[in-house]
Amino acid sequence: MQASWISAEQLAALSTQHTGASLSPLPAFETLRISGPDQRKFLQGQTTCDLNQLTADNFLRGAHCDAKGKMWAVFHLSQHHEELWYTAFRDELQASMLQLKKFGVFSKISFELAHDSLATLGVSGAGATTLLERLGATAPAEGQSSHWSGGKILALAAEHYLVVLPVAEAQALASRSDLPWAAPTVWLARHIQAGLPYLEQAVIGEYVPQMLNLQSLNAISFTKGCYIGQETVARMKYLGKNKRAAYILKGPSTETPASGTDIEVQWSDNWRRVGQVINAVNIQGQLWVLAVLPNDLDPADPLRLATPEASALQAAPLPYSLT
């Protein structure tokens, strides 16, 4: 379903030829508004992050898992007045929302999908902080959030922001031709380059949080107590059970593989399946991929997509350490 705040014509007119700071509409991301006196207590027992750490000036990155520790969603949670805003890619938000509502009937909590009231945008690239200040916003420090025009700015990584605004405010911005607007894929490519995952339909329910490096992204609390899937997540940490991690891959290509596409490694004269695409974006013939691979894989090993084009891939450094 197309986001109501921006038209298909406006999206089609946006360029991928941006190297500096830019704004990007993110119609595939939505926000779930969560309210009620039990909102924090309820989410504390559902997600990997510690709700006791959430304030009006920061945000929490977390995962929502099933009983086996496999993820329905990777999300960003912020506080806006008396509400909690749960922002995620549309596929994972829908999957997570079904489970939250199912268990939420036993708590004083309510959920409202905000696709008609809130819009999601991205601001990223060298000079993104200056661009936000030009717009009259206060750019938060990395890991923090700020209020702006009735919405929130979340600093996901250096010069990489997620913005949630009331629809009217987002539409007013979108009407300004003096701003450096870019296609959503520009922001998504920078999201991959920051080593940040989101779950598309093909990989929902397939991975535990550590396989997407969420322990390195401050998205898992190992001290807060019980939540759904906690036993598996804790076992991965304390018993060393996790054998996979997310890596950034890149290569020249004309294709954009779907989430869930297999990745192969060359062993002697043969190619064998070794991992899977989580997210992929192609910008002007440069393919960027976030993929789950064995965490003992030699970065020098030849890799390719298991597609007819068989695009070659090479590892790019992660901007954080795997722990």
C-alpha positions in Angstrom: 0.0 0.0 0.0 1.4 3.4 -1.0 2.0 5.9 1.8 -0.8 8.4 1.8 1.5 11.5 2.3 3.5 11.3 -0.9 2.4 10.4 -4.4 3.9 7.8 -6.7 4.7 10.6 -9.2 6.7 12.5 -6.5 8.6 9.3 -5.6 9.4 8.5 -9.3 10.9 12.0 -9.8 13.5 11.5 -7.1 17.1 10.9 -8.1 19.6 8.4 -6.8 22.5 10.7 -7.8 23.2 12.2 -4.4 26.6 12.0 -2.7 26.0 14.6 0.1 23.3 15.2 2.6 19.8 14.5 1.4 16.2 13.8 2.5 14.4 10.7 1.5 10.8 9.7 1.9 10.5 6.2 3.4 7.1 5.0 2.4 8.0 1.4 3.3 8.5 2.3 7.0 5.6 2.9 9.4 4.9 3.7 13.0 2.7 1.9 15.5 1.5 4.3 18.2 1.3 2.5 21.6 -0.6 4.0 24.6 -2.0 3.0 27.9 -0.7 2.7 31.5 0.8 -0.8 30.9 2.7 0.2 27.7 6.2 -0.1 29.2 5.6 -3.1 31.4 4.0 -4.9 28.5 6.8 -4.2 26.0 9.4 -5.0 28.6 8.1 -8.6 28.6 7.9 -8.7 24.8 11.1 -7.3 23.4 14.9 -7.5 23.7 15.5 -3.9 24.8 15.2 -2.5 28.4 12.2 -0.1 28.6 13.6 1.3 31.8 16.3 3.0 29.7 13.9 4.9 27.4 13.6 8.6 28.0 12.1 11.5 26.0 15.6 12.3 24.7 16.8 8.9 23.4 15.4 5.9 21.6 15.8 2.2 21.9 16.7 -0.2 19.1 15.3 -3.7 19.8 13.9 -6.9 18.4 10.6 -8.7 18.9 11.0 -12.5 18.9 8.9 -15.6 19.0 9.3 -18.2 21.7 12.2 -19.8 19.9 14.1 -16.4 19.7 13.5 -15.9 16.0 12.7 -12.3 15.1 9.4 -10.9 13.9 10.9 -7.4 13.8 13.8 -5.1 14.4 12.4 -1.7 15.5 13.2 1.7 16.8 11.2 2.8 19.9 10.8 6.4 20.9 8.7 8.3 23.5 6.4 11.1 22.3 4.5 12.7 25.1 2.3 9.9 26.6 2.8 7.6 23.6 5.5 5.2 22.5 6.2 5.2 18.8 7.3 1.8 17.4 8.9 2.4 14.0 9.9 -0.4 11.6 9.8 -1.6 8.0 6.2 -2.3 7.0 6.6 -6.1 6.6 8.0 -6.6 10.1 5.7 -4.1 11.7 2.7 -6.0 10.4 4.1 -9.3 11.7 5.0 -7.8 15.1 1.8 -5.9 15.5 -0.3 -9.1 15.2 1.6 -10.7 18.0 1.6 -7.6 20.2 -2.2 -7.2 19.8 -2.7 -10.9 20.6 -0.9 -10.7 23.9 -2.0 -7.1 24.6 -5.6 -8.1 25.3 -4.4 -9.0 28.9 -3.0 -5.5 29.5 -4.2 -1.9 29.7 -2.6 -1.0 26.3 -3.8 0.1 22.9 -2.3 0.1 19.5 -2.9 2.4 16.5 -1.2 2.0 13.1 -0.3 5.5 12.2 0.0 5.4 8.4 -2.7 8.1 8.1 -1.2 10.4 10.7 2.6 9.9 10.7 5.1 9.9 7.9 8.6 8.5 7.9 11.6 10.1 6.3 15.3 9.7 6.3 18.1 12.3 6.4 21.6 11.1 5.7 24.9 11.7 4.1 27.8 14.0 4.7 26.4 17.3 6.1 23.1 15.7 7.3 23.4 17.4 10.7 23.9 20.8 9.0 20.8 20.1 6.7 18.7 19.4 9.8 19.8 22.6 11.4 19.0 24.5 8.2 15.5 23.1 8.5 15.3 24.5 12.0 15.7 21.2 13.8 18.0 20.2 16.6 20.1 17.3 15.4 20.5 14.8 18.3 23.7 13.0 19.1 24.1 9.4 17.9 21.8 7.2 19.9 19.7 10.1 21.0 16.4 11.7 19.8 15.0 15.2 19.6 11.5 16.7 19.0 10.8 18.5 15.8 7.6 19.9 14.3 5.4 17.6 16.3 7.5 14.6 15.6 10.8 12.9 16.4 14.3 12.7 15.0 16.3 9.6 15.8 20.1 9.6 15.3 20.7 6.0 14.1 24.4 6.4 13.2 26.8 9.2 12.2 25.0 11.5 9.8 22.2 9.1 9.4 18.8 10.0 10.9 15.3 8.5 10.9 12.5 11.2 11.1 8.9 10.6 12.1 6.6 13.6 11.4 2.9 14.4 11.3 1.7 13.9 7.7 1.0 17.6 7.2 4.5 18.5 8.2 6.0 15.9 5.9 3.9 17.1 3.0 5.0 20.6 3.5 8.6 19.5 3.4 8.0 17.4 0.3 6.6 20.5 -1.5 9.9 22.4 -1.2 11.9 22.3 -4.3 14.9 24.0 -2.6 15.7 20.9 -0.6 18.0 18.1 -1.6 15.4 15.3 -2.0 16.7 11.8 -3.0 15.1 8.5 -3.7 14.5 6.2 -0.7 17.2 3.8 -2.0 19.8 6.5 -1.3 19.0 6.4 2.4 18.6 2.6 2.4 22.0 2.1 0.9 23.5 4.3 3.7 21.5 2.2 6.2 23.2 -0.9 4.9 26.6 0.8 5.0 25.9 1.6 8.6 25.4 -2.2 9.2 21.8 -1.7 10.2 19.2 -4.4 9.3 15.5 -4.4 8.8 13.4 -7.5 8.1 11.6 -8.1 4.8 8.9 -10.7 4.5 11.2 -13.5 3.2 13.4 -13.5 6.4 10.8 -12.8 9.1 11.0 -15.6 11.7 14.4 -16.9 10.3 17.1 -15.4 12.6 17.9 -14.8 16.2 19.0 -11.2 17.1 22.7 -11.9 17.3 22.7 -13.2 13.7 22.0 -9.6 12.6 24.5 -8.1 15.0 21.9 -6.6 17.4 24.2 -7.3 20.4 26.7 -4.9 18.8 23.9 -2.3 18.1 22.8 -2.0 21.8 19.5 -3.7 20.9 19.7 -6.5 23.4 19.6 -6.2 27.2 21.1 -9.2 29.0 20.2 -7.9 32.4 16.6 -6.8 32.3 15.0 -10.1 32.9 12.5 -12.3 31.0 10.9 -11.6 27.7 9.7 -13.8 24.9 12.6 -15.7 23.3 15.0 -14.7 26.0 16.2 -18.3 26.7 17.5 -18.7 23.1 19.0 -15.2 23.0 20.9 -15.8 26.3 22.1 -19.2 25.2 23.6 -17.7 22.1 25.6 -15.3 24.3 26.7 -17.4 27.2 27.2 -20.8 25.5 28.7 -19.4 22.3 26.0 -21.0 20.2 25.8 -18.3 17.5 27.8 -19.2 14.4 26.5 -16.5 12.0 26.6 -12.7 11.7 25.6 -10.0 9.4 28.2 -8.6 6.9 28.2 -5.8 4.4 28.9 -6.9 0.9 29.3 -4.8 -2.3 30.0 -5.3 -6.0 29.2 -3.9 -9.5 26.0 -5.3 -10.7 22.8 -4.6 -12.7 20.6 -6.6 -10.4 19.0 -6.0 -7.0 18.5 -9.4 -5.3 15.4 -10.0 -3.2 15.6 -10.5 0.5 16.2 -14.2 1.1 18.3 -14.7 -2.1 21.1 -17.2 -1.5 24.8 -16.3 -1.5 27.4 -18.8 -2.5 31.1 -19.3 -1.7 33.6 -20.9 -4.0 35.3 -24.0 -2.5 37.8 -25.5 -5.0 35.9 -25.8 -8.3 32.5 -25.7 -6.7 30.1 -23.1 -5.4 28.1 -23.8 -2.3 25.3 -22.0 -0.5 26.8 -20.1 2.5 24.4 -17.4 3.4 21.4 -15.2 2.6 20.6 -11.7 1.6 18.8 -9.7 4.2 18.6 -6.3 2.5 20.0 -5.1 -0.9 20.1 -1.8 -2.8 21.5 -1.0 -6.2 22.7 2.6 -6.7 23.8 3.4 -10.2 25.2 -0.1 -10.8 26.8 -0.4 -7.4 25.1 -3.1 -5.3 25.1 -3.0 -1.5 24.0 -6.0 0.4 23.6 -6.8 4.1 23.9 -10.6 4.4 24.0 -13.3 7.0 27.1 -15.4 6.7 29.1 -17.8 8.9 31.1 -15.7 11.4 34.3 -17.6 10.6 34.1 -17.0 6.9 37.4 -15.7 5.4 36.6 -12.2 3.9 38.9 -13.1 1.0 36.8 -16.1 -0.1 35.1 -15.5 -3.5 31.3 -14.8 -3.0 28.5 -14.5 -5.5 24.7 -14.2 -5.6 22.9 -17.5 -6.4 21.2 -15.9 -9.4 21.4 -16.2 -13.2 23.7 -13.1 -13.3 25.8 -14.5 -10.4 27.1 -11.1 -9.4 30.4 -11.2 -7.6 30.5 -9.7 -4.1 33.2 -8.7 -1.7 33.1 -7.8 1.9 33.2 -4.2 3.1 34.2 -3.4 6.7 31.5 -3.1 9.4 31.4 0.3 11.2 31.3 -1.4 14.6 32.9 -4.4 16.3 31.2 -7.8 16.6 30.9 -8.8 20.2 
